[in-house]
Amino acid sequence: FFSKEVPRLGWALVSREVLSESLNKNYLEQTEVIIDALRNKAFKGMDVPEEYAKAITEFESKKKNLAKLIDEDWQKAAKELSELKITQLSRQSIPEMIYDVAMYYDRNNKSLLSDRYSWSMSLGPGGRLVCFGTFGTRGVLSGWEPDIRGGLLGVSLSRRL
């Protein structure tokens, strides 16, 4: 599926590790962690750029319905979560993750996400949200429903410029 997806053009600042606060949280809760990191770390002491402010407002207006939808129709919830503006601005696609991990390894001879998964904005063929990482016997890609929580499952913050 991801061979048809291509990395988006442009610059993005991406955290090397998953946000520790995002571990053991479902996709919706991770999005709240992302918003907190944007407000209190990435844009600390400055106004949140308009594009991000609008994306946060959109998320806040849909959050309650998305929480309900996760329990009722996880595939529809996954699709809506992946299409949120805040998701598009702050999470990478699987091809972008693969590119970044490969480039980082090439330059530093060290693997990113070697012991964690980072949830992406990409949807797999079955409608699951795809994550990338760990490089263990279970492989580097996995897809989960948006209500799943795991100790190795977090999110890397990607800030598109």
Buried (B, 14 or more C-beta within 10 A) or exposed (E): EBEEBEBEEEEBEBBEBBBEBBBEBBBBBBBBBBBEBBBEEBBEEEEBBEEBBBBBEEBEEBBEEBBEBBEEEBBEBBBBBBEBBBBBBBBBBBBBBBBBBEEBEEEEEEBBBEEBBBBBBBBBEEBBBBBBBBBEEEEBBBBBBBBBEBEBBBBBBBBBE
